[in-house]
Amino acid sequence: MLKRTDATPVPDTPETSPADSLKRFPVVLNDRWRIVDDPLQHILQQRRGKPDKKHSGWSNRSFCRTREGLLRCVNEYCGIVDAEALAWIEALPDFHD
């Protein structure tokens, strides 16, 4: 099961097309992880280096075409995840469009 932070309340999502209204990239999961989008899939990325350093950046960790796969990767790698970001992931369609 994914771990949620209690600092951010989970937003209400619209009844119709929940992920469409929430599509915004990148989606920040915590200070070390985020999700970006490309035409084929969602990409889970990890921050390398310190954010304030010249050589910091993001490296790709997982490429996911399904919501289930993305949730599995987030659970396996990311640790504690922002509750709003988790709600966004859970509102995605089953397959990347």
C-alpha positions as CSV (number, residue, x, y, z in Angstrom):
1,M,0.0,0.0,0.0
2,L,1.3,3.5,-0.8
3,K,2.2,5.7,2.1
4,R,0.5,9.1,2.2
5,T,1.6,12.3,3.9
6,D,-1.0,13.9,6.2
7,A,0.2,17.4,5.4
8,T,-1.8,17.8,2.2
9,P,-5.6,17.1,2.1
10,V,-6.8,14.9,-0.8
11,P,-8.7,17.1,-3.3
12,D,-12.2,16.3,-4.5
13,T,-12.1,15.1,-8.1
14,P,-14.8,15.8,-10.7
15,E,-17.3,13.0,-11.4
16,T,-16.5,13.1,-15.1
17,S,-13.1,12.6,-16.6
18,P,-11.2,13.0,-13.3
19,A,-7.7,12.8,-14.7
20,D,-8.3,15.3,-17.5
21,S,-8.9,18.1,-15.1
22,L,-5.8,17.1,-13.1
23,K,-3.3,16.7,-15.9
24,R,-0.4,18.8,-15.0
25,F,3.2,17.9,-15.4
26,P,5.5,17.4,-13.8
27,V,3.7,15.9,-10.8
28,V,5.9,16.2,-7.7
29,L,5.6,13.1,-5.4
30,N,8.1,14.3,-2.8
31,D,11.5,16.1,-2.8
32,R,13.3,13.2,-4.7
33,W,10.6,11.9,-7.1
34,R,8.3,13.2,-9.8
35,I,6.3,12.0,-12.8
36,V,6.5,13.5,-16.2
37,D,4.6,12.6,-19.4
38,D,5.5,11.9,-23.0
39,P,3.3,10.8,-25.9
40,L,3.7,7.1,-25.0
41,Q,3.9,6.8,-21.3
42,H,4.3,8.3,-17.8
43,I,7.9,8.5,-16.7
44,L,8.9,8.2,-13.0
45,Q,12.0,10.3,-12.4
46,Q,14.4,10.6,-9.5
47,R,16.4,13.7,-8.6
48,R,20.1,13.3,-8.8
49,G,22.3,15.5,-6.8
50,K,21.1,18.3,-4.5
51,P,18.5,20.8,-5.9
52,D,20.7,23.8,-5.2
53,K,23.8,22.4,-6.9
54,K,24.9,23.1,-10.5
55,H,24.9,19.4,-11.5
56,S,21.6,18.4,-10.2
57,G,18.9,17.0,-12.5
58,W,16.5,14.2,-13.0
59,S,17.1,10.7,-14.2
60,N,14.5,8.3,-15.6
61,R,13.7,5.4,-13.4
62,S,10.5,3.7,-14.8
63,F,8.4,4.0,-17.9
64,C,4.7,3.1,-17.3
65,R,1.8,2.8,-19.8
66,T,-0.8,1.7,-17.1
67,R,-2.0,3.3,-13.9
68,E,-1.4,0.0,-12.1
69,G,2.2,-0.1,-13.2
70,L,2.8,3.5,-12.3
71,L,1.3,2.9,-8.8
72,R,3.4,-0.2,-8.4
73,C,6.6,1.7,-9.3
74,V,5.8,4.6,-7.0
75,N,5.1,2.2,-4.1
76,E,8.3,0.3,-4.7
77,Y,10.7,3.3,-5.1
78,C,9.3,6.6,-3.8
79,G,8.7,6.2,-0.1
80,I,6.2,8.7,1.4
81,V,4.2,10.4,-1.4
82,D,2.3,13.7,-1.3
83,A,-1.4,12.9,-0.8
84,E,-2.5,15.2,-3.6
85,A,-0.1,13.6,-6.1
86,L,-1.3,10.2,-5.0
87,A,-4.9,11.2,-5.7
88,W,-3.8,12.5,-9.1
89,I,-2.3,9.1,-10.0
90,E,-5.3,7.2,-8.7
91,A,-7.5,9.4,-11.0
92,L,-5.6,8.5,-14.1
93,P,-7.3,6.3,-16.8
94,D,-6.2,2.6,-16.8
95,F,-4.0,3.1,-19.8
96,H,-1.9,6.1,-20.9
97,D,-3.6,7.8,-23.8
